[in-house]
Amino acid sequence: MSRPPFPPFTEHTATQKIRSAEDGWNGRDPAKVALAYTPDSKWRNRSEFISGRSEIEAFLTRKWEKELEYRLIKELWACSGNRIAVRFAYEWHDAQGRWYRSYGNENWEFDEAGYMKARHASINDLQIGEADRKFHWPQGRRPDDHPGLTELGL
């Protein structure tokens, strides 16, 4: 099995890989998203260290139970060889209805078959008012004509 595009990445293939990841995360299916990673993938997400697909799936299940109406945009920062640097922002609300925009950076490393074997994420949360939201598409995949982070001034 493989997950194209494969390293070494160009700007074009890295952008394809990023959009595929964004689409998966916006689908919010932890089991499906976990399949994009190697069985022994290593993560650092904020202060949490995660290893392997089962821990990834459990982490994402917890995440999306807490972060309601989650909508994510990812954008290429840089790429070289089998590594991609990504910046992202996502909006969500908690069970009390408070809205947040979470900003972050990820460093990704892939194996030769196109599976992510390492993910390092640094993320900060900013509480926002509902009127300050910028991500308004229906739950699921971001429409192709929706602005990206740069166009939104983020």
C-alpha positions as a Python dict, from the first residue, in 0.01 Angstrom:
ca = {
    (1, 'M'): (0, 0, 0),
    (2, 'S'): (107, 357, -60),
    (3, 'R'): (-22, 713, -16),
    (4, 'P'): (79, 938, -304),
    (5, 'P'): (224, 1187, -360),
    (6, 'F'): (562, 1053, -256),
    (7, 'P'): (882, 1219, -146),
    (8, 'P'): (1092, 1392, -252),
    (9, 'F'): (832, 1669, -250),
    (10, 'T'): (805, 1964, -483),
    (11, 'E'): (599, 2270, -395),
    (12, 'H'): (316, 2122, -605),
    (13, 'T'): (321, 1772, -452),
    (14, 'A'): (366, 1909, -99),
    (15, 'T'): (58, 2128, -152),
    (16, 'Q'): (-136, 1821, -269),
    (17, 'K'): (-26, 1627, 40),
    (18, 'I'): (-128, 1916, 267),
    (19, 'R'): (-473, 1947, 110),
    (20, 'S'): (-527, 1574, 146),
    (21, 'A'): (-439, 1597, 515),
    (22, 'E'): (-666, 1901, 562),
    (23, 'D'): (-955, 1719, 395),
    (24, 'G'): (-903, 1416, 617),
    (25, 'W'): (-894, 1616, 938),
    (26, 'N'): (-1202, 1818, 835),
    (27, 'G'): (-1382, 1487, 784),
    (28, 'R'): (-1322, 1415, 1154),
    (29, 'D'): (-1307, 1035, 1120),
    (30, 'P'): (-1027, 932, 1361),
    (31, 'A'): (-991, 578, 1224),
    (32, 'K'): (-965, 702, 865),
    (33, 'V'): (-723, 985, 951),
    (34, 'A'): (-496, 747, 1146),
    (35, 'L'): (-442, 542, 829),
    (36, 'A'): (-238, 829, 677),
    (37, 'Y'): (37, 761, 934),
    (38, 'T'): (285, 477, 964),
    (39, 'P'): (185, 208, 1217),
    (40, 'D'): (468, 333, 1443),
    (41, 'S'): (428, 706, 1370),
    (42, 'K'): (560, 941, 1642),
    (43, 'W'): (381, 1264, 1729),
    (44, 'R'): (427, 1558, 1956),
    (45, 'N'): (102, 1752, 1972),
    (46, 'R'): (128, 2048, 2210),
    (47, 'S'): (265, 1874, 2522),
    (48, 'E'): (130, 1529, 2439),
    (49, 'F'): (350, 1253, 2296),
    (50, 'I'): (172, 993, 2083),
    (51, 'S'): (300, 674, 1925),
    (52, 'G'): (127, 456, 1667),
    (53, 'R'): (-206, 452, 1490),
    (54, 'S'): (-413, 334, 1787),
    (55, 'E'): (-289, 625, 2002),
    (56, 'I'): (-345, 865, 1710),
    (57, 'E'): (-702, 742, 1673),
    (58, 'A'): (-768, 773, 2048),
    (59, 'F'): (-615, 1123, 2053),
    (60, 'L'): (-828, 1241, 1759),
    (61, 'T'): (-1143, 1093, 1913),
    (62, 'R'): (-1081, 1293, 2234),
    (63, 'K'): (-992, 1603, 2035),
    (64, 'W'): (-1308, 1610, 1826),
    (65, 'E'): (-1529, 1532, 2125),
    (66, 'K'): (-1396, 1854, 2283),
    (67, 'E'): (-1343, 2076, 1975),
    (68, 'L'): (-1694, 2106, 1832),
    (69, 'E'): (-1774, 2230, 1479),
    (70, 'Y'): (-1404, 2197, 1394),
    (71, 'R'): (-1293, 2358, 1066),
    (72, 'L'): (-927, 2359, 958),
    (73, 'I'): (-713, 2528, 694),
    (74, 'K'): (-352, 2417, 631),
    (75, 'E'): (-93, 2593, 416),
    (76, 'L'): (255, 2506, 291),
    (77, 'W'): (540, 2686, 464),
    (78, 'A'): (835, 2492, 318),
    (79, 'C'): (936, 2151, 189),
    (80, 'S'): (1256, 1958, 122),
    (81, 'G'): (1308, 1591, 46),
    (82, 'N'): (1072, 1387, 262),
    (83, 'R'): (977, 1675, 494),
    (84, 'I'): (702, 1935, 482),
    (85, 'A'): (653, 2235, 712),
    (86, 'V'): (293, 2349, 747),
    (87, 'R'): (117, 2639, 913),
    (88, 'F'): (-248, 2607, 1001),
    (89, 'A'): (-545, 2757, 1178),
    (90, 'Y'): (-869, 2599, 1287),
    (91, 'E'): (-1187, 2723, 1449),
    (92, 'W'): (-1402, 2537, 1697),
    (93, 'H'): (-1619, 2589, 2001),
    (94, 'D'): (-1635, 2419, 2338),
    (95, 'A'): (-1939, 2266, 2508),
    (96, 'Q'): (-2023, 2607, 2660),
    (97, 'G'): (-2039, 2769, 2314),
    (98, 'R'): (-1712, 2967, 2343),
    (99, 'W'): (-1537, 2999, 2006),
    (100, 'Y'): (-1163, 2963, 1954),
    (101, 'R'): (-917, 2994, 1671),
    (102, 'S'): (-615, 2769, 1716),
    (103, 'Y'): (-297, 2864, 1530),
    (104, 'G'): (-1, 2639, 1477),
    (105, 'N'): (290, 2496, 1288),
    (106, 'E'): (361, 2135, 1204),
    (107, 'N'): (675, 1961, 1087),
    (108, 'W'): (605, 1640, 896),
    (109, 'E'): (837, 1357, 789),
    (110, 'F'): (727, 1085, 545),
    (111, 'D'): (843, 737, 455),
    (112, 'E'): (907, 636, 93),
    (113, 'A'): (548, 505, 53),
    (114, 'G'): (401, 848, 140),
    (115, 'Y'): (291, 771, 498),
    (116, 'M'): (370, 1025, 769),
    (117, 'K'): (616, 879, 1017),
    (118, 'A'): (666, 1188, 1235),
    (119, 'R'): (452, 1490, 1321),
    (120, 'H'): (559, 1773, 1553),
    (121, 'A'): (286, 2030, 1624),
    (122, 'S'): (301, 2355, 1818),
    (123, 'I'): (-41, 2513, 1875),
    (124, 'N'): (-183, 2821, 2050),
    (125, 'D'): (-550, 2889, 2119),
    (126, 'L'): (-715, 3229, 2101),
    (127, 'Q'): (-1070, 3279, 2223),
    (128, 'I'): (-1272, 3471, 1962),
    (129, 'G'): (-1623, 3604, 1940),
    (130, 'E'): (-1865, 3428, 1709),
    (131, 'A'): (-1866, 3743, 1491),
    (132, 'D'): (-1486, 3706, 1449),
    (133, 'R'): (-1510, 3363, 1288),
    (134, 'K'): (-1373, 3333, 934),
    (135, 'F'): (-1437, 2963, 858),
    (136, 'H'): (-1806, 2934, 767),
    (137, 'W'): (-1834, 2645, 523),
    (138, 'P'): (-2058, 2348, 612),
    (139, 'Q'): (-1886, 2079, 822),
    (140, 'G'): (-1652, 1866, 611),
    (141, 'R'): (-1415, 1948, 326),
    (142, 'R'): (-1329, 2315, 276),
    (143, 'P'): (-1472, 2430, -58),
    (144, 'D'): (-1212, 2491, -329),
    (145, 'D'): (-1320, 2854, -364),
    (146, 'H'): (-1290, 2930, 10),
    (147, 'P'): (-992, 3157, 85),
    (148, 'G'): (-680, 3009, 244),
    (149, 'L'): (-487, 3146, 539),
    (150, 'T'): (-291, 3403, 341),
    (151, 'E'): (-603, 3537, 169),
    (152, 'L'): (-779, 3561, 507),
    (153, 'G'): (-491, 3759, 655),
    (154, 'L'): (-406, 3484, 901),
}
